[in-house]
Amino acid sequence: MDDSELSRAVVEGIGHTAVPHVDEAKLLSIYGQGPGAQVAAEVLALVREANAMPIEWGDMTLVQGVNDIMARFRTLHPGLTVDALREIGRCVGWIWR
């Protein structure tokens, strides 16, 4: 799966959820059982990777912390779209809240 396809999967799997999370059922319905499970695993791996990044909180707010993580995450995954990065950031922010 190239970065464009992965970005689309991130947006499809996380976007439009009231509580940010990877909607595996939605990805399975879009991509089918076998491929959908793999796509969901890849999207979830990105969220987990971003969530696991170290951060020095200092006096940062939650929003500033998420922005810090996502700026660094963008350098690790430069091929992801802005929309995909925003959705991953929504998940991280929700987890951290």
N, CA, C and O atoms as a GROMACS GRO file, in nm:
protein
  388
    1MET      N    1   0.085  -0.117   0.000
    1MET     CA    2   0.000   0.000   0.000
    1MET      C    3   0.090   0.124   0.000
    1MET      O    4   0.174   0.140   0.089
    2ASP      N    5   0.073   0.210  -0.099
    2ASP     CA    6   0.156   0.331  -0.104
    2ASP      C    7   0.100   0.438  -0.009
    2ASP      O    8  -0.008   0.420   0.049
    3ASP      N    9   0.174   0.547   0.006
    3ASP     CA   10   0.135   0.651   0.102
    3ASP      C   11  -0.001   0.713   0.070
    3ASP      O   12  -0.076   0.747   0.160
    4SER      N   13  -0.031   0.728  -0.058
    4SER     CA   14  -0.159   0.786  -0.097
    4SER      C   15  -0.275   0.695  -0.054
    4SER      O   16  -0.374   0.742   0.002
    5GLU      N   17  -0.260   0.565  -0.080
    5GLU     CA   18  -0.364   0.470  -0.040
    5GLU      C   19  -0.375   0.461   0.112
    5GLU      O   20  -0.485   0.453   0.166
    6LEU      N   21  -0.260   0.462   0.180
    6LEU     CA   22  -0.260   0.455   0.326
    6LEU      C   23  -0.326   0.580   0.384
    6LEU      O   24  -0.403   0.571   0.480
    7SER      N   25  -0.296   0.695   0.328
    7SER     CA   26  -0.359   0.820   0.373
    7SER      C   27  -0.510   0.813   0.358
    7SER      O   28  -0.584   0.851   0.448
    8ARG      N   29  -0.555   0.764   0.244
    8ARG     CA   30  -0.699   0.750   0.220
    8ARG      C   31  -0.762   0.656   0.322
    8ARG      O   32  -0.870   0.682   0.373
    9ALA      N   33  -0.693   0.545   0.353
    9ALA     CA   34  -0.743   0.449   0.451
    9ALA      C   35  -0.751   0.511   0.590
    9ALA      O   36  -0.846   0.485   0.664
   10VAL      N   37  -0.652   0.592   0.626
   10VAL     CA   38  -0.654   0.659   0.757
   10VAL      C   39  -0.777   0.749   0.766
   10VAL      O   40  -0.850   0.746   0.865
   11VAL      N   41  -0.799   0.829   0.663
   11VAL     CA   42  -0.913   0.922   0.664
   11VAL      C   43  -1.045   0.844   0.665
   11VAL      O   44  -1.137   0.882   0.737
   12GLU      N   45  -1.054   0.737   0.587
   12GLU     CA   46  -1.177   0.657   0.583
   12GLU      C   47  -1.200   0.585   0.716
   12GLU      O   48  -1.314   0.571   0.760
   13GLY      N   49  -1.092   0.538   0.779
   13GLY     CA   50  -1.105   0.458   0.900
   13GLY      C   51  -1.120   0.538   1.028
   13GLY      O   52  -1.171   0.485   1.127
   14ILE      N   53  -1.079   0.663   1.028
   14ILE     CA   54  -1.087   0.745   1.150
   14ILE      C   55  -1.184   0.860   1.132
   14ILE      O   56  -1.260   0.894   1.223
   15GLY      N   57  -1.183   0.920   1.015
   15GLY     CA   58  -1.267   1.037   0.990
   15GLY      C   59  -1.414   1.006   1.012
   15GLY      O   60  -1.458   0.893   0.996
   16HIS      N   61  -1.488   1.109   1.049
   16HIS     CA   62  -1.632   1.099   1.066
   16HIS      C   63  -1.672   1.013   1.186
   16HIS      O   64  -1.786   0.966   1.193
   17THR      N   65  -1.579   0.991   1.279
   17THR     CA   66  -1.615   0.922   1.403
   17THR      C   67  -1.623   1.028   1.512
   17THR      O   68  -1.533   1.111   1.526
   18ALA      N   69  -1.730   1.024   1.590
   18ALA     CA   70  -1.746   1.123   1.698
   18ALA      C   71  -1.635   1.108   1.801
   18ALA      O   72  -1.577   1.207   1.847
   19VAL      N   73  -1.605   0.984   1.836
   19VAL     CA   74  -1.494   0.954   1.926
   19VAL      C   75  -1.383   0.898   1.837
   19VAL      O   76  -1.398   0.789   1.782
   20PRO      N   77  -1.273   0.971   1.823
   20PRO     CA   78  -1.168   0.928   1.729
   20PRO      C   79  -1.114   0.789   1.762
   20PRO      O   80  -1.065   0.764   1.872
   21HIS      N   81  -1.123   0.701   1.665
   21HIS     CA   82  -1.070   0.566   1.676
   21HIS      C   83  -1.062   0.506   1.536
   21HIS      O   84  -1.118   0.560   1.441
   22VAL      N   85  -0.990   0.395   1.525
   22VAL     CA   86  -0.982   0.325   1.397
   22VAL      C   87  -1.106   0.237   1.386
   22VAL      O   88  -1.122   0.142   1.462
   23ASP      N   89  -1.193   0.268   1.292
   23ASP     CA   90  -1.317   0.194   1.271
   23ASP      C   91  -1.288   0.075   1.180
   23ASP      O   92  -1.300   0.082   1.058
   24GLU      N   93  -1.251  -0.034   1.245
   24GLU     CA   94  -1.214  -0.154   1.169
   24GLU      C   95  -1.331  -0.205   1.084
   24GLU      O   96  -1.311  -0.248   0.971
   25ALA      N   97  -1.452  -0.200   1.138
   25ALA     CA   98  -1.568  -0.248   1.063
   25ALA      C   99  -1.586  -0.169   0.933
   25ALA      O  100  -1.619  -0.226   0.829
   26LYS      N  101  -1.564  -0.039   0.940
   26LYS     CA  102  -1.578   0.044   0.819
   26LYS      C  103  -1.472   0.005   0.716
   26LYS      O  104  -1.501  -0.006   0.597
   27LEU      N  105  -1.348  -0.015   0.763
   27LEU     CA  106  -1.241  -0.054   0.670
   27LEU      C  107  -1.267  -0.192   0.611
   27LEU      O  108  -1.237  -0.215   0.493
   28LEU      N  109  -1.322  -0.284   0.689
   28LEU     CA  110  -1.356  -0.416   0.637
   28LEU      C  111  -1.466  -0.404   0.530
   28LEU      O  112  -1.462  -0.475   0.430
   29SER      N  113  -1.562  -0.315   0.552
   29SER     CA  114  -1.669  -0.300   0.453
   29SER      C  115  -1.618  -0.237   0.324
   29SER      O  116  -1.671  -0.265   0.216
   30ILE      N  117  -1.517  -0.152   0.335
   30ILE     CA  118  -1.462  -0.086   0.216
   30ILE      C  119  -1.368  -0.178   0.139
   30ILE      O  120  -1.375  -0.188   0.017
   31TYR      N  121  -1.278  -0.246   0.212
   31TYR     CA  122  -1.170  -0.322   0.149
   31TYR      C  123  -1.193  -0.473   0.145
   31TYR      O  124  -1.117  -0.545   0.080
   32GLY      N  125  -1.297  -0.523   0.213
   32GLY     CA  126  -1.320  -0.666   0.218
   32GLY      C  127  -1.251  -0.728   0.339
   32GLY      O  128  -1.167  -0.664   0.402
   33GLN      N  129  -1.288  -0.851   0.370
   33GLN     CA  130  -1.240  -0.915   0.493
   33GLN      C  131  -1.088  -0.927   0.503
   33GLN      O  132  -1.029  -0.875   0.597
   34GLY      N  133  -1.026  -0.992   0.409
   34GLY     CA  134  -0.880  -1.012   0.416
   34GLY      C  135  -0.802  -0.883   0.405
   34GLY      O  136  -0.728  -0.847   0.497
   35PRO      N  137  -0.818  -0.812   0.294
   35PRO     CA  138  -0.744  -0.686   0.278
   35PRO      C  139  -0.783  -0.582   0.383
   35PRO      O  140  -0.698  -0.506   0.428
   36GLY      N  141  -0.909  -0.578   0.420
   36GLY     CA  142  -0.955  -0.480   0.518
   36GLY      C  143  -0.890  -0.497   0.653
   36GLY      O  144  -0.859  -0.399   0.721
   37ALA      N  145  -0.870  -0.623   0.693
   37ALA     CA  146  -0.803  -0.649   0.821
   37ALA      C  147  -0.659  -0.599   0.817
   37ALA      O  148  -0.610  -0.544   0.916
   38GLN      N  149  -0.592  -0.618   0.705
   38GLN     CA  150  -0.454  -0.570   0.690
   38GLN      C  151  -0.449  -0.418   0.690
   38GLN      O  152  -0.361  -0.358   0.752
   39VAL      N  153  -0.542  -0.356   0.620
   39VAL     CA  154  -0.547  -0.209   0.615
   39VAL      C  155  -0.572  -0.154   0.756
   39VAL      O  156  -0.506  -0.060   0.798
   40ALA      N  157  -0.668  -0.213   0.827
   40ALA     CA  158  -0.698  -0.168   0.963
   40ALA      C  159  -0.575  -0.182   1.053
   40ALA      O  160  -0.548  -0.094   1.134
   41ALA      N  161  -0.502  -0.292   1.038
   41ALA     CA  162  -0.381  -0.312   1.118
   41ALA      C  163  -0.276  -0.205   1.087
   41ALA      O  164  -0.209  -0.156   1.178
   42GLU      N  165  -0.262  -0.168   0.960
   42GLU     CA  166  -0.165  -0.064   0.922
   42GLU      C  167  -0.204   0.072   0.977
   42GLU      O  168  -0.119   0.147   1.025
   43VAL      N  169  -0.332   0.104   0.971
   43VAL     CA  170  -0.380   0.232   1.024
   43VAL      C  171  -0.361   0.236   1.176
   43VAL      O  172  -0.314   0.335   1.231
   44LEU      N  173  -0.398   0.127   1.242
   44LEU     CA  174  -0.382   0.120   1.387
   44LEU      C  175  -0.235   0.130   1.427
   44LEU      O  176  -0.202   0.192   1.528
   45ALA      N  177  -0.147   0.070   1.349
   45ALA     CA  178  -0.003   0.078   1.378
   45ALA      C  179   0.046   0.222   1.372
   45ALA      O  180   0.130   0.262   1.453
   46LEU      N  181  -0.005   0.300   1.278
   46LEU     CA  182   0.034   0.442   1.269
   46LEU      C  183  -0.012   0.518   1.393
   46LEU      O  184   0.063   0.598   1.449
   47VAL      N  185  -0.135   0.493   1.436
   47VAL     CA  186  -0.187   0.561   1.555
   47VAL      C  187  -0.104   0.522   1.677
   47VAL      O  188  -0.068   0.607   1.758
   48ARG      N  189  -0.075   0.394   1.690
   48ARG     CA  190   0.005   0.348   1.805
   48ARG      C  191   0.146   0.408   1.802
   48ARG      O  192   0.200   0.444   1.906
   49GLU      N  193   0.204   0.416   1.684
   49GLU     CA  194   0.338   0.475   1.671
   49GLU      C  195   0.338   0.621   1.716
   49GLU      O  196   0.425   0.664   1.790
   50ALA      N  197   0.240   0.696   1.670
   50ALA     CA  198   0.231   0.838   1.709
   50ALA      C  199   0.207   0.850   1.859
   50ALA      O  200   0.267   0.935   1.926
   51ASN      N  201   0.119   0.767   1.912
   51ASN     CA  202   0.086   0.772   2.054
   51ASN      C  203   0.206   0.737   2.142
   51ASN      O  204   0.216   0.786   2.255
   52ALA      N  205   0.296   0.655   2.093
   52ALA     CA  206   0.411   0.609   2.171
   52ALA      C  207   0.531   0.703   2.165
   52ALA      O  208   0.630   0.681   2.234
   53MET      N  209   0.522   0.807   2.084
   53MET     CA  210   0.636   0.899   2.072
   53MET      C  211   0.658   0.973   2.204
   53MET      O  212   0.563   1.016   2.268
   54PRO      N  213   0.784   0.987   2.244
   54PRO     CA  214   0.812   1.058   2.369
   54PRO      C  215   0.783   1.207   2.356
   54PRO      O  216   0.793   1.265   2.248
   55ILE      N  217   0.747   1.266   2.468
   55ILE     CA  218   0.718   1.410   2.468
   55ILE      C  219   0.763   1.470   2.601
   55ILE      O  220   0.748   1.409   2.707
   56GLU      N  221   0.818   1.588   2.592
   56GLU     CA  222   0.852   1.667   2.710
   56GLU      C  223   0.740   1.768   2.729
   56GLU      O  224   0.735   1.869   2.658
   57TRP      N  225   0.651   1.743   2.822
   57TRP     CA  226   0.532   1.826   2.837
   57TRP      C  227   0.564   1.968   2.880
   57TRP      O  228   0.508   2.063   2.824
   58GLY      N  229   0.653   1.986   2.977
   58GLY     CA  230   0.679   2.121   3.026
   58GLY      C  231   0.548   2.190   3.058
   58GLY      O  232   0.470   2.139   3.138
   59ASP      N  233   0.523   2.304   2.998
   59ASP     CA  234   0.398   2.376   3.022
   59ASP      C  235   0.305   2.371   2.900
   59ASP      O  236   0.218   2.457   2.884
   60MET      N  237   0.324   2.270   2.815
   60MET     CA  238   0.240   2.256   2.696
   60MET      C  239   0.098   2.214   2.733
   60MET      O  240   0.076   2.138   2.828
   61THR      N  241   0.003   2.264   2.657
   61THR     CA  242  -0.135   2.218   2.667
   61THR      C  243  -0.148   2.088   2.588
   61THR      O  244  -0.055   2.047   2.519
   62LEU      N  245  -0.264   2.025   2.598
   62LEU     CA  246  -0.290   1.904   2.520
   62LEU      C  247  -0.276   1.933   2.370
   62LEU      O  248  -0.213   1.856   2.298
   63VAL      N  249  -0.334   2.041   2.325
   63VAL     CA  250  -0.327   2.076   2.183
   63VAL      C  251  -0.182   2.098   2.140
   63VAL      O  252  -0.141   2.049   2.034
   64GLN      N  253  -0.106   2.170   2.219
   64GLN     CA  254   0.035   2.193   2.187
   64GLN      C  255   0.113   2.061   2.185
   64GLN      O  256   0.200   2.042   2.100
   65GLY      N  257   0.082   1.971   2.278
   65GLY     CA  258   0.149   1.841   2.281
   65GLY      C  259   0.120   1.759   2.157
   65GLY      O  260   0.210   1.700   2.098
   66VAL      N  261  -0.007   1.756   2.117
   66VAL     CA  262  -0.044   1.683   1.996
   66VAL      C  263   0.023   1.746   1.874
   66VAL      O  264   0.074   1.675   1.788
   67ASN      N  265   0.024   1.878   1.867
   67ASN     CA  266   0.090   1.945   1.755
   67ASN      C  267   0.239   1.913   1.751
   67ASN      O  268   0.295   1.894   1.643
   68ASP      N  269   0.303   1.907   1.867
   68ASP     CA  270   0.445   1.872   1.874
   68ASP      C  271   0.469   1.731   1.821
   68ASP      O  272   0.558   1.708   1.739
   69ILE      N  273   0.390   1.637   1.869
   69ILE     CA  274   0.404   1.498   1.825
   69ILE      C  275   0.379   1.487   1.674
   69ILE      O  276   0.456   1.422   1.604
   70MET      N  277   0.274   1.551   1.626
   70MET     CA  278   0.240   1.536   1.485
   70MET      C  279   0.342   1.603   1.394
   70MET      O  280   0.363   1.557   1.282
   71ALA      N  281   0.405   1.710   1.439
   71ALA     CA  282   0.512   1.772   1.359
   71ALA      C  283   0.628   1.675   1.344
   71ALA      O  284   0.686   1.662   1.236
   72ARG      N  285   0.662   1.608   1.453
   72ARG     CA  286   0.772   1.510   1.446
   72ARG      C  287   0.730   1.385   1.369
   72ARG      O  288   0.810   1.327   1.296
   73PHE      N  289   0.604   1.344   1.384
   73PHE     CA  290   0.552   1.227   1.313
   73PHE      C  291   0.554   1.252   1.162
   73PHE      O  292   0.581   1.162   1.084
   74ARG      N  293   0.523   1.376   1.123
   74ARG     CA  294   0.523   1.413   0.981
   74ARG      C  295   0.660   1.392   0.918
   74ARG      O  296   0.670   1.352   0.802
   75THR      N  297   0.768   1.417   0.994
   75THR     CA  298   0.902   1.396   0.939
   75THR      C  299   0.932   1.248   0.921
   75THR      O  300   1.011   1.210   0.834
   76LEU      N  301   0.870   1.163   1.004
   76LEU     CA  302   0.888   1.018   0.990
   76LEU      C  303   0.806   0.960   0.876
   76LEU      O  304   0.843   0.859   0.816
   77HIS      N  305   0.694   1.024   0.846
   77HIS     CA  306   0.601   0.975   0.742
   77HIS      C  307   0.565   1.090   0.648
   77HIS      O  308   0.450   1.133   0.644
   78PRO      N  309   0.662   1.140   0.572
   78PRO     CA  310   0.637   1.257   0.487
   78PRO      C  311   0.537   1.234   0.375
   78PRO      O  312   0.484   1.330   0.319
   79GLY      N  313   0.509   1.109   0.342
   79GLY     CA  314   0.416   1.081   0.233
   79GLY      C  315   0.271   1.084   0.274
   79GLY      O  316   0.183   1.080   0.187
   80LEU      N  317   0.243   1.089   0.404
   80LEU     CA  318   0.104   1.095   0.448
   80LEU      C  319   0.047   1.234   0.422
   80LEU      O  320   0.117   1.335   0.435
   81THR      N  321  -0.079   1.239   0.386
   81THR     CA  322  -0.144   1.367   0.359
   81THR      C  323  -0.173   1.443   0.488
   81THR      O  324  -0.172   1.386   0.597
   82VAL      N  325  -0.198   1.572   0.472
   82VAL     CA  326  -0.235   1.656   0.586
   82VAL      C  327  -0.362   1.602   0.652
   82VAL      O  328  -0.373   1.602   0.775
   83ASP      N  329  -0.457   1.556   0.572
   83ASP     CA  330  -0.582   1.502   0.627
   83ASP      C  331  -0.556   1.376   0.710
   83ASP      O  332  -0.614   1.360   0.817
   84ALA      N  333  -0.469   1.288   0.661
   84ALA     CA  334  -0.436   1.167   0.736
   84ALA      C  335  -0.367   1.201   0.867
   84ALA      O  336  -0.398   1.144   0.971
   85LEU      N  337  -0.273   1.294   0.862
   85LEU     CA  338  -0.204   1.335   0.984
   85LEU      C  339  -0.300   1.397   1.085
   85LEU      O  340  -0.288   1.373   1.205
   86ARG      N  341  -0.395   1.475   1.037
   86ARG     CA  342  -0.495   1.535   1.126
   86ARG      C  343  -0.577   1.426   1.196
   86ARG      O  344  -0.604   1.436   1.316
   87GLU      N  345  -0.617   1.324   1.122
   87GLU     CA  346  -0.697   1.216   1.181
   87GLU      C  347  -0.617   1.137   1.284
   87GLU      O  348  -0.669   1.100   1.389
   88ILE      N  349  -0.491   1.110   1.254
   88ILE     CA  350  -0.405   1.042   1.351
   88ILE      C  351  -0.391   1.129   1.476
   88ILE      O  352  -0.397   1.079   1.588
   89GLY      N  353  -0.372   1.259   1.456
   89GLY     CA  354  -0.362   1.352   1.568
   89GLY      C  355  -0.489   1.355   1.652
   89GLY      O  356  -0.482   1.367   1.775
   90ARG      N  357  -0.605   1.345   1.589
   90ARG     CA  358  -0.731   1.338   1.664
   90ARG      C  359  -0.732   1.218   1.756
   90ARG      O  360  -0.773   1.227   1.871
   91CYS      N  361  -0.686   1.104   1.705
   91CYS     CA  362  -0.681   0.983   1.787
   91CYS      C  363  -0.586   1.000   1.905
   91CYS      O  364  -0.619   0.967   2.018
   92VAL      N  365  -0.468   1.052   1.877
   92VAL     CA  366  -0.369   1.072   1.983
   92VAL      C  367  -0.424   1.167   2.089
   92VAL      O  368  -0.412   1.140   2.208
   93GLY      N  369  -0.483   1.276   2.047
   93GLY     CA  370  -0.540   1.371   2.142
   93GLY      C  371  -0.648   1.309   2.228
   93GLY      O  372  -0.657   1.336   2.348
   94TRP      N  373  -0.731   1.226   2.167
   94TRP     CA  374  -0.838   1.159   2.242
   94TRP      C  375  -0.778   1.062   2.344
   94TRP      O  376  -0.825   1.056   2.458
   95ILE      N  377  -0.678   0.988   2.305
   95ILE     CA  378  -0.613   0.893   2.396
   95ILE      C  379  -0.551   0.967   2.513
   95ILE      O  380  -0.562   0.923   2.628
   96TRP      N  381  -0.486   1.079   2.486
   96TRP     CA  382  -0.415   1.154   2.589
   96TRP      C  383  -0.507   1.232   2.681
   96TRP      O  384  -0.467   1.266   2.793
   97ARG      N  385  -0.626   1.262   2.638
   97ARG     CA  386  -0.711   1.351   2.717
   97ARG      C  387  -0.733   1.292   2.852
   97ARG      O  388  -0.803   1.351   2.935
   0.00000   0.00000   0.00000
